[in-house]
Amino acid sequence: MKKQFISLLLVVAMIFAVTVPAAAEEAVSLDPFEEITAEFLQAKYVETYDTAVRPSRITGWAALRWAPSYSAPIIETYSAGQLLTVLRETPNWLMVQNLESGDIGYISKLDVADSKEIGTTSPIELSEAESGKTALGVVDANGVFSLECALPEGYSIATGYSSGDQMYAVITSEDPAKPTMRLTVGFEKEYAEVDRMNDLDWTEMAKLEETFIRNDPIVEISYGETHLGTRLLIAKLTNGSKYYMDFMSIYKGYLVECVLLPAWHMGINELTEDQVKMCIDFLTDMDFISEDDDDEEAQINADERYLARLTDYNSEDNTVKVEVLEKLEMDRELVDSLKAGDTVTVENETIKVEELDKTDYGIMVNNQYFFEYGDGTVVHVSSFNHPFYQTVFTKTMKIPKNLVFIEGIDEADGSIREEAATFNAEEFIRILEEAGSPDFDADNVYVTFDADGELKTVERFYVAWQ
């Protein structure tokens, strides 16, 4: 059953940048020549052996450098699992060769593992999913999930591999001046109980930031957010004068990371806002489809009314995305006890409370900095007068010809009909195609399913705030 992952950013506002801790600078020698000389003086030849890249993040990368120092220029970057042949050793670095490319350079001993620790890899097998997206294959560690993604226009997957608990793909454009995306998804035991990045506190986030800082001490780290409230760590990195960006989030213990690389070979060293948004939208539309859940459709009772949102109508496939919701009950005592410093999660969005006001209507959290464009953004976290809902499941479903559409809204002006009208699937599709307001994604729809779990009725009703 489909579980939509990261549905990532209306707010491309990612940039209240986090200052790199001073401690990170201390890890880098103030005199790179002195550091490199010390490593070379203690270098020794070894009987060649193979090692495997294992960065500090399963979805991260390790840099092959010209010399044994983080200050040395980067020759190439490798994701987890890349096999390298060791030629020499220094106290903290290995001189290695990539036998496929012939490249020789230095890699930190912190970024390698015994090759036996890395599972065998195989090329990913691409296929078209029922949703129309590209199916990348399966990751199997903390639950078995298949991945589906909507490739940007003009883009295709050039190469990729899967190793069971990790997947890697290079996504390129037919236009050589467009940036390349490198997508990596991998399971990290440390985050096995983490549903998404929002669950991490800022101490844990600082620890995650360090995995970026170690590879690039002058990295610029900021945070963005998806339109469903999923936190994104955004790292701007440099390879000399060439910049690139890394977008990262977490889903059920899986790290999801997408590196966006400008067309350096065309002399393009920067990324535009539109290109950044393209990468975020790509991650937003990625779906994790659970392969090992019991059939969730069996949990849906035939003819029972379920509150839902209906979005993403596809006229070619005659499908619509159905997001079934359940009411989120909030304990009044817990709400009353809320104070600055606490965190609250409402409608899949986790917020750290900095400012709040207690009113007769509940509690209003007012964090002016929470959204970059949020001018005093207010989030009402109390359920005393307005209910909140959380997603039960999301699935793209066919619209059957015998569907019954019960319309409680006057389409002309959005007002309530004195008496609900009944239409067929054709009229329902017409309104979906026009996507007018009010639409079907504002908690104002009931759906029922038949005994086979297919859509049976759609009922749209009026709510006063519309």
N, C-alpha and C positions, 0 to 999 in steps of 0.2 A: 504494500500500500504506500502510496506516495507520501513522503514527508518532505515538504519543501525546505530546503536549507536556505540559506542565506539569501536572503532576497535583499540585495544590497544597493543603493543610496539615492534617495531623492536629494538629500542634502549633500552636495559634492564638497561641502564645507568641511574639510577634514583638518582644518589647520589651526587649532590652538596648540602650537608646537610645544612638545615637552622638552625641557632643557636637559641636555645630557649631563649626568652627574659628574662632578669633578673627579671622583674616584676613578672613572673610566680613563681619564687622561693619564693617570699615574701608571696605568698598565702599559703605556707606550713609551718607549725610550725617548728621552729628550735628544739623544744623539744616535740616530739610526746607524751611522757609520760604525760607531763604537759597538753597538749591539750586533751588527752583522759580522764585524771582525771577531768578536768573542765567540760567535757560533762557528765561524769558519775554522778558528784555531783549534777547536775541539771536534771537528768533523772526522769521521772515520768511514772507510769503505766497509761494506758488508757483503755477505753472499746474498745475491738478489733474491727477493721474495715478493709476493703479492700482498697488497693491503687494499682495504676497501674504504671509500669515503664514508664517514659517519659524522655529519656536522652536529653542532649542539642542538639543533632542531631537526627532526626527521624530515621536515619540508624545507630546511634551509640549504645552504650551499657551503662549499669550502673553496677557498681561493688558492690557485696555483700561482706562486709569486716568483719573481726573478731572483730573489735572495731571501735568506731566512730571517724575515722581519715583516711585521704587519705594515711597516712603512714602505716596503718595496712594492713596485708596480705589479699589477695583476696580469698574468698571462691568460688565464682561463678560469672559469668557475665550474664546479662539479656538484651535482646533487648526490644524495645518499645512494650508495650501491656501486658507484663508479669504481672499477678496479684499476689500480696503479701499481707499477713495479718499482720497488724501493732499490735505489742505487747506493745512497750514502745516508749516514745519520749524523745529526748534530744533537746537542743536549735537548733541544726543544722542537727541532724540525726534521723532516725527512726530505731528501732529494729524490724525486720520483720521476718516472716517465710514463706517459700515456701511450701505450703501444699502438693504439688505434690512430692517434693523430701525430705521434712522434714528439709531442711537446715534452720538454724537460723543465722542471722547476722545483720549488720548495713548497711543502704543505705542512701545516702545524700538526704535531703529534696529537693535539687535542681533537683533531678533525678526522681521525682514521680509526678503524676497528679491525679486528681479525676478520679476514674475508669469510670465515665460516659463520660469522654472526649475521651476514647478509644473505637473505634468501635468494633463490634463483629468480631471475627476471625473464619476462617474456613480452613480446610486442603486444600493445593493446589492440584489441579487435574492435574497430568502429562499426556502429550500426545505427540505424534510425529508430528512435524510440516512438512509441505510440503518440507521445506528446508532440512529435515533430522535431524534437531536439536530438542532438547527437549523443548516443550512448557510448561512454568511454570504457565500460567494463566494470569490474567488481573489486572493492577493497574488503578484506576479510580479517578483522581483528576484534574490535570491540563491537561485535555485531556485523552482519554481512550486508553491505550496501552496494547497489549499483549507482553509478554516477551518470547524470544526464546534463548536458549544457547546451545553451543556445549560442552558437558561434556568431560573432559580429559579421556584418555583411562584408563579403570579399575575403573572409578568413577561412582557413582550413587547418586541420591538424597535420603537421608535417611529419612528426615522429613522436613516439611515446612508448612507455613500457609499464608493466605492472609487476609487483613482487609480492602480491598477497596483501600485505598491510600498507603498501605504498603504491601510488600511481603518479606518473610523470608524463607531461605532454608539452610539446612545443607547438605553438599556434601562430601561424604566419599569415600575412596578407599577400594577395596577388600583386599589390602595389608595393614595390621595394622601398618606397619612402615612408611607409607606415610602420609603426612599432611592432615588435614581436612580443608575445606573451608566453611565459613559461609557467605552467600550472603544476603544482605539486600538492598531493593530498597524502597524508600519512598519519598513522596512529602513534600517539605518544603516551606511554603508560602513565606518566606523571599527571596527565589530564584525563585519565580514564573516566572519572566521575564528573567531568565538566561538560555540561550540555552545550554551552556557548561561552564566548569570551566575556560576556557581561557578568558571568558568575565569578570572575576573578576579582579580588580586591586590588587596590593600587600597589600594595607591596608585592603581590604576585605578578602584577603587570610589570613592575620595575625589574623583576627577575627575568621576565621574558624579553624585555628591552635589552638586557645585557647580552643576550645571544646575538643581537644585531650589532651592538657596540663593539664586541670583541672582534668581529670581522672588519668593521669599518669605524674607527674611533671618532670620525667626524660625521657620522650619520645624523640626519635630522629626523626625529620621530614625532609624529603627531597622531591624532585620533579622529576618525570619522565615524559615521553611523549610517546604517541602512534605513530605508523608509519603514521597516518593521522594528527598528530599534536595535539591530545587531551591531555591536561595537566592531570597528575595524582598526587595527594597528597599521599605520602607514609610515613606511620608512623611505626617506630619500637618501640614496647612497651615491657614491662617486667612485669611478675608476679613472683616476687622474682628472682630466677636464671633462670627462664624459659622465653624465648623470643618468640614473635609472631609478625606478620606484618599485617598492615591494608592498603588496597589500595582503594582510593576514587576518584570519579569524579562526574560530574553533567550532566544531560541531561534534558533540558526543565523543569527545576524546580524540577526534581527528583534527589535525592542523590542516588548514586550507590556505595555501599561499600562492599568490600570482605575482610574478616579477614582470614588469613592463619595461622593455628595453627600446630606446629610440633607435632609429636606423643609423647607427654609427658609421656603417660602411658608405652611407650617402653624405657623411659630414654633418648629420643632424644629432646634436648632443643634448637637446632639451625635449620635454614632453609638453603638449598643449593641454589645456583644461578639458577639451573635448576628448582627447585620447585617455586622460585619466578617468573621465566619466565612463568611457567605453569599457575600460577594465573593470570598474566598479559594477556597471550594469551586467557585465558578463558573469561576475561572481554572484550578483543578486539573483540571476535567473538560474543558477545551478541548483539541481535537485539531488538529494540523497534519497534513493528509493530502497526502503528496507526489504531485504530478501528473506529474512528469517523470522519475521513476525508471523504469528498466527493470522489467518485470513481475517483482516480487520472488517471486511464487509459482513462477516458473520455476526459482528457485534452491532450492526445496524438493524434495527427492527423495521420490518416492512410496515408501511403506512403511518409510522410515527413521525410527527412533525419535528424538524430540526432547524434551528436558526443557522443561517449560512450567509456567506458572501459569494457572489458570482462575478468572476473577472476573466479577462483574457479570452474573449470569444474568438475562435479560429474558424473563419468561413470555409476554408478549404477542407478542413477535417470535420466541420460541423461539431466542434467540441467547445466546452466551456470549463473553466477551472472552478471547482466547487470546494469551498473551505467551510467545513462544518464546525460550529462553535458551541461551547458550553459556558454557562454563566459562572463567573468567578466570584465566589462568596468571600467576603473579607470580614474578619473578626473585628467587631467594633472596639473591643478593648485594646487590641493591637494597634488599630488605627489611632485611637485616642492617645496611646503611649508613644507614638512616633515623635522623634526628636532629630535635631540636626546631627549629622554624622551617620544616621541609619541609611540603609538602602531599601528601596521598594521596587517591586516588579509588578507592572500592570500592563496587560495586553502585550506580553512578550517583550516588554521594555524594562530594563533595570536602570534605576536612577539613584545616585547618591544624593541624599538630602543635604543641602547647604542652607537654604532658607525655607521657612514654612510659616503659614498662617492658619490658625485654627478658627473656623467660623461655624455658624449654625448649620452649614451645609456639609461639614466635614473638614478635611484638611486640604489645603492648597499648597503644593510644593512649587516654589518659585526660584528656579536656578537660572539666572540670567545668562550665564556662560554655557549652559548645557548644549545649546545649539549655536553654531556660529552666527546664524542669522536670526536667532531667537531673541527678539526684543522683549525681554521680560517674560519669556515663555512660561505659561502656567500649566501644570499637570494636576488634575483633580484625582487624588488617590483614594478618596473615600467612596464606599459603595452605598452610602445612606440614601442618596437620591438618584444616582445614575449607575446602572449596572455596567460591569466590565466583563469581557468574554475572552476565553483563551481557545486556541485552535485544537480541535480533536484530531482531524486529519484533513489533508488537502489532496484532491484527486482531479485529474482532467477527465471529463466524462463526455460521452456522445449525447447529443440531444435527440431523443427518440421522436419519431413522427407522431406518436400518440400522446405526447406530453400535454398535460393540461396546465395552462397558465392562468392564475387567478390574480387579477389586477385590482389593487385597492387604491391606486394613485391615479389622479387625473394627469395624464401625460402633458397636457397643454400648459398647466400652471403649477404642477406639483402638489396640488391640494388633495385632500381626502375625498374619495368618492362616497356618496351617500350609500351606495350599494356596490359591492365588488362585482367586477365584470369577469366573465370567463372567456378565454381565448384558446386557440390551438397553438401548436409549436411554431407555426409560420409567423404569427404575430409576435410571439416571444422573441424569435430570432430577429425580426425587424427592429425591435426596440434595442436589443443587444448590439446590433450593427450600428445603430445611430448613436449609441453611447451618450445619450443626453443626460440631463440632470433633472430629477434624482435618478441615479443609476442603481446598480445591484450590489454595490460593495460597501454599504454603510450600515450593516447590521439590520437591514430592513427586509429580509427575505426568509421565508420558511420553505423548506423542501421536504418531500417525502420520497422514499425509494420503494421499488417493488421487491418481490421475493428474491429476485436475482441480483439485487443491489444496484439496479439501474434507476436513473431519475424517473420519477413518476409525475410529480406535480411541483410547480414553482408558484409560490404565493408571495406577492410583493405588497407590503402594507405601509401605511403612512405613520411617520413619527413626527412629533410636533416640531423638533428642532430642524427638520428639513425645510 
